[in-house]
């Protein structure tokens, strides 16, 4: 399932009906230059100037969007909203999952790679047309294909930015799983390791429990019930899910001690 467990972990039956709440260096590699004031923050990749430079550095970005955004229009308002809400929330959830993993598994985690990837994983949505991104109804087949390009767009935009390869792969594959049934396409050698499973489930939990133009927010219980199906289908290791459940329970435990 992407990482080895040396012995039975004794997770036990993870019940999906639990009631929970949640908490919610100076250059871009060889080709892209960052402004000095942006050089130490992950936000250096999210300015309009930086995004335009990244697009220019990789012709593949233009090729991906040629049929739905040939003029390379940037939806910066949408990106700022996404970064301050969903991306920040996903970061917090990944940290909570990591803290609730057994110590032996925590040692296998690259927290910096996950943290950076969780903030930048949806950067490609800046190129997705607003009418697709914010459609107040179910996407049709073509719109779904357009939406599914966002993870690869994020990867290609950041490919020449100086981010390390591990972070880039997490960004590209954050909608993949241990059964390889997600997107974008991966071959039989693909391994949904511990880091990816943490990012993927954090992204999914955040998306399910937040309000969007096309849906109301789910309760944590509803979201965990849906995510538990991934455990049953072998897409996620039970201990990653158990860590998410334990993280989500923390606000309830805190409030009960007031």
LUMFIDO-324319 format. One record per residue (C-alpha): residue in one letter; chain; x, y, z. Coordinates in steps of 0.5 Angstrom, whole numbers. Example, Ala and Ser with C-alpha at 12.3 -4.5 7.8 and 13.67 -1.06 7.14 Angstrom:
2
PT type mol    px    py    pz
PT    a   A    25    -9    16
PT    s   A    27    -2    14
// end
This chain:
258
PT type mol    px    py    pz
PT    x   A     0     0     0
PT    x   A     6     5    -1
PT    x   A    10     4     5
PT    x   A    12    -2    10
PT    x   A     9    -4    16
PT    x   A    14    -9    20
PT    x   A     8   -12    24
PT    x   A     1   -12    25
PT    x   A    -1    -5    28
PT    x   A    -7    -7    31
PT    x   A   -11    -1    28
PT    x   A   -18    -5    30
PT    x   A   -24    -4    27
PT    x   A   -24     4    25
PT    x   A   -32     6    25
PT    x   A   -34    11    20
PT    x   A   -40    13    25
PT    x   A   -36    17    30
PT    x   A   -38    24    31
PT    x   A   -32    29    30
PT    x   A   -30    36    29
PT    x   A   -24    39    26
PT    x   A   -19    45    27
PT    x   A   -19    48    22
PT    x   A    33    62    -3
PT    x   A    33    68    -7
PT    x   A    32    65   -14
PT    x   A    28    60   -18
PT    x   A    33    55   -21
PT    x   A    37    57   -27
PT    x   A    31    60   -31
PT    x   A    27    64   -26
PT    x   A    29    70   -22
PT    x   A    25    72   -15
PT    x   A    24    78   -12
PT    x   A    28    79    -6
PT    x   A    23    80    -1
PT    x   A    19    74    -4
PT    x   A    26    70    -3
PT    x   A    24    66     3
PT    x   A    17    64     3
PT    x   A    13    59    -1
PT    x   A     9    65    -3
PT    x   A    14    67    -8
PT    x   A    11    62   -13
PT    x   A     4    65   -12
PT    x   A     5    72   -15
PT    x   A     2    74   -22
PT    x   A     9    76   -24
PT    x   A    12    69   -22
PT    x   A     7    65   -25
PT    x   A     8    68   -31
PT    x   A    15    67   -31
PT    x   A    14    60   -29
PT    x   A     9    59   -35
PT    x   A    14    62   -40
PT    x   A    19    57   -38
PT    x   A    15    51   -40
PT    x   A    12    51   -46
PT    x   A     8    44   -44
PT    x   A     3    49   -40
PT    x   A     1    53   -46
PT    x   A     0    46   -49
PT    x   A    -5    43   -44
PT    x   A    -9    49   -44
PT    x   A    -9    51   -51
PT    x   A   -16    48   -52
PT    x   A   -20    52   -46
PT    x   A   -15    58   -44
PT    x   A   -11    59   -50
PT    x   A   -10    67   -48
PT    x   A    -7    64   -41
PT    x   A   -12    68   -37
PT    x   A   -10    68   -30
PT    x   A   -15    68   -25
PT    x   A   -11    71   -19
PT    x   A   -17    73   -15
PT    x   A   -19    65   -15
PT    x   A   -12    63   -13
PT    x   A   -12    68    -7
PT    x   A   -18    66    -5
PT    x   A   -16    58    -5
PT    x   A    -9    60    -2
PT    x   A   -12    63     4
PT    x   A   -18    58     5
PT    x   A   -17    51     2
PT    x   A    -9    51     1
PT    x   A    -8    53     9
PT    x   A   -14    48    11
PT    x   A   -10    43     8
PT    x   A    -4    45    11
PT    x   A    -7    44    18
PT    x   A   -10    38    16
PT    x   A    -3    35    14
PT    x   A     0    37    20
PT    x   A    -5    34    25
PT    x   A    -5    27    21
PT    x   A     3    27    22
PT    x   A     2    29    29
PT    x   A    -3    23    30
PT    x   A     1    18    27
PT    x   A     5    13    31
PT    x   A    12    15    32
PT    x   A    15    10    27
PT    x   A    11    12    22
PT    x   A    12    20    23
PT    x   A    20    18    22
PT    x   A    18    16    15
PT    x   A    15    23    13
PT    x   A    18    29    10
PT    x   A    14    34    13
PT    x   A    17    40     9
PT    x   A    15    37     2
PT    x   A     8    35     5
PT    x   A     7    42     7
PT    x   A    10    46     1
PT    x   A     6    41    -3
PT    x   A    -1    42     1
PT    x   A     0    50     0
PT    x   A     2    49    -8
PT    x   A    -2    43   -10
PT    x   A    -8    47   -13
PT    x   A    -4    53   -16
PT    x   A    -6    50   -23
PT    x   A   -13    52   -22
PT    x   A   -11    59   -24
PT    x   A   -11    57   -31
PT    x   A   -18    54   -30
PT    x   A   -24    58   -33
PT    x   A   -28    61   -28
PT    x   A   -34    58   -31
PT    x   A   -31    51   -30
PT    x   A   -28    52   -23
PT    x   A   -34    55   -20
PT    x   A   -40    52   -24
PT    x   A   -46    51   -19
PT    x   A   -48    44   -22
PT    x   A   -44    38   -23
PT    x   A   -39    38   -29
PT    x   A   -40    35   -35
PT    x   A   -35    30   -39
PT    x   A   -31    36   -42
PT    x   A   -31    40   -36
PT    x   A   -29    35   -32
PT    x   A   -23    33   -36
PT    x   A   -21    41   -36
PT    x   A   -22    41   -28
PT    x   A   -17    34   -28
PT    x   A   -12    38   -32
PT    x   A   -10    42   -25
PT    x   A    -6    38   -22
PT    x   A    -1    37   -28
PT    x   A    -2    44   -29
PT    x   A     1    46   -22
PT    x   A     7    41   -23
PT    x   A     9    43   -30
PT    x   A     8    51   -28
PT    x   A    13    49   -22
PT    x   A    17    44   -25
PT    x   A    23    49   -27
PT    x   A    22    53   -20
PT    x   A    27    50   -16
PT    x   A    22    46   -12
PT    x   A    25    39   -10
PT    x   A    23    33   -14
PT    x   A    19    30    -8
PT    x   A    15    36    -7
PT    x   A    13    36   -15
PT    x   A    11    29   -15
PT    x   A     7    30    -9
PT    x   A     3    36   -13
PT    x   A     3    32   -19
PT    x   A     0    26   -16
PT    x   A    -5    29   -10
PT    x   A   -11    26   -14
PT    x   A    -8    19   -14
PT    x   A    -8    13    -9
PT    x   A    -5     6    -8
PT    x   A   -10     3   -13
PT    x   A    -8     8   -19
PT    x   A   -15    10   -20
PT    x   A   -14    17   -19
PT    x   A   -11    22   -24
PT    x   A    -7    24   -28
PT    x   A    -5    17   -31
PT    x   A     1    13   -27
PT    x   A     4     7   -29
PT    x   A     5     0   -26
PT    x   A    11     3   -22
PT    x   A     7     8   -19
PT    x   A     8     8   -11
PT    x   A     3    12    -7
PT    x   A     7    13    -1
PT    x   A     6    15     6
PT    x   A     7    22     4
PT    x   A     2    22    -2
PT    x   A    -3    19     2
PT    x   A    -3    24     8
PT    x   A    -3    30     3
PT    x   A    -9    26    -1
PT    x   A   -13    25     4
PT    x   A   -12    32     7
PT    x   A   -14    35     1
PT    x   A   -20    31     0
PT    x   A   -22    32     7
PT    x   A   -22    39     7
PT    x   A   -26    39     0
PT    x   A   -31    35     3
PT    x   A   -32    39     9
PT    x   A   -32    46     6
PT    x   A   -37    50     3
PT    x   A   -36    51    -5
PT    x   A   -41    54   -10
PT    x   A   -43    47   -12
PT    x   A   -45    44    -5
PT    x   A   -46    46     2
PT    x   A   -40    43     7
PT    x   A   -41    36     9
PT    x   A   -40    35    17
PT    x   A   -34    31    19
PT    x   A   -38    25    20
PT    x   A   -40    25    13
PT    x   A   -33    27    10
PT    x   A   -30    21    14
PT    x   A   -35    16    12
PT    x   A   -34    17     5
PT    x   A   -26    17     6
PT    x   A   -27    11    10
PT    x   A   -29     8     3
PT    x   A   -22     9     0
PT    x   A   -19     5     6
PT    x   A   -24    -1     5
PT    x   A   -22    -1    -3
PT    x   A   -15    -1    -1
PT    x   A   -13     6    -4
PT    x   A   -11     8     3
PT    x   A    -7     5     9
PT    x   A   -12     5    15
PT    x   A    -7     8    20
PT    x   A    -7    14    15
PT    x   A   -14    14    16
PT    x   A   -14    13    24
PT    x   A    -9    19    24
PT    x   A   -14    23    21
PT    x   A   -20    21    25
PT    x   A   -16    22    31
PT    x   A   -14    29    29
PT    x   A   -21    31    27
PT    x   A   -23    29    34
PT    x   A   -19    34    38
PT    x   A   -23    40    38
PT    x   A   -29    36    41
PT    x   A   -24    33    47
PT    x   A   -21    40    48
PT    x   A   -28    43    49
PT    x   A   -30    38    53
PT    x   A   -25    40    58
PT    x   A   -27    47    58
// end
